[in-house]
Amino acid sequence: MDEKKLRRSLSNKKIAGVCSGVAAYFDIDVTLVRVLWAVISVVYGMGIIAYIVCMFVMPTDSDPQ
């Protein structure tokens, strides 16, 4: 069985690959994740902090596709 792991993408990234990694983990469109993350950042302000934390905590994808 293929084990899913939450990892930052090295091949499909705009800033650090966090949104792309989240999209791959949940098997949804990366654009949707980026828009939702931006809305959360603007409305609540916590998205920016969460992104920075994820950028340092999430490991990078060792096998970019």
matplotlib code that plots the C-alpha trace (Angstrom):
import matplotlib.pyplot as plt

x = [0.0, 1.3, 1.7, 0.7, 3.1, 2.7, 5.8, 6.6, 6.9, 10.1, 8.7, 5.4, 6.1, 5.5, 7.2, 8.2, 5.9, 3.7, 0.4, 1.5, 2.3, -1.0, -2.8, -1.0, -1.7, -5.4, -5.5, -7.1, -6.2, -3.2, -4.9, -7.8, -5.4, -3.5, -6.7, -8.0, -4.7, -4.6, -8.2, -7.4, -4.2, -6.1, -9.2, -7.7, -4.0, -3.0, -2.4, 0.9, 2.2, 0.9, 2.7, 6.0, 5.7, 4.9, 7.8, 10.3, 8.5, 7.4, 10.1, 10.8, 9.7, 12.8, 11.3, 9.9, 7.5]
y = [0.0, 3.5, 5.5, 9.2, 11.7, 15.4, 16.9, 20.2, 20.0, 20.9, 20.8, 22.6, 25.6, 29.3, 30.2, 27.1, 24.4, 24.1, 24.6, 22.1, 19.6, 20.0, 19.7, 16.5, 15.0, 15.7, 15.0, 18.3, 21.1, 23.2, 26.4, 25.8, 25.4, 28.5, 30.6, 29.2, 29.9, 33.5, 34.1, 32.7, 34.9, 38.1, 37.5, 35.9, 36.7, 33.2, 31.8, 33.6, 32.3, 28.8, 28.9, 30.0, 27.2, 24.6, 25.9, 24.9, 21.9, 20.0, 17.9, 18.3, 15.8, 13.7, 12.4, 15.3, 14.3]
z = [0.0, -0.9, 2.2, 2.0, 3.6, 3.9, 2.2, 0.5, -3.2, -5.0, -8.5, -8.2, -5.9, -5.9, -2.6, -0.6, -2.0, 1.1, -0.8, -3.4, -0.8, 1.0, -2.3, -3.2, 0.2, 0.0, -3.7, -4.7, -7.1, -5.9, -7.1, -4.7, -1.8, -2.7, -3.0, 0.4, 2.0, 0.7, 1.9, 5.4, 5.5, 4.6, 6.7, 9.8, 9.5, 10.8, 7.4, 7.1, 10.4, 9.5, 6.2, 7.8, 10.4, 7.7, 5.6, 8.3, 9.7, 6.6, 5.0, 1.3, -1.3, -2.0, -5.3, -7.3, -10.1]

ax = plt.figure().add_subplot(projection="3d")
ax.plot(x, y, z, "-o")
ax.set_aspect("equal")
plt.show()
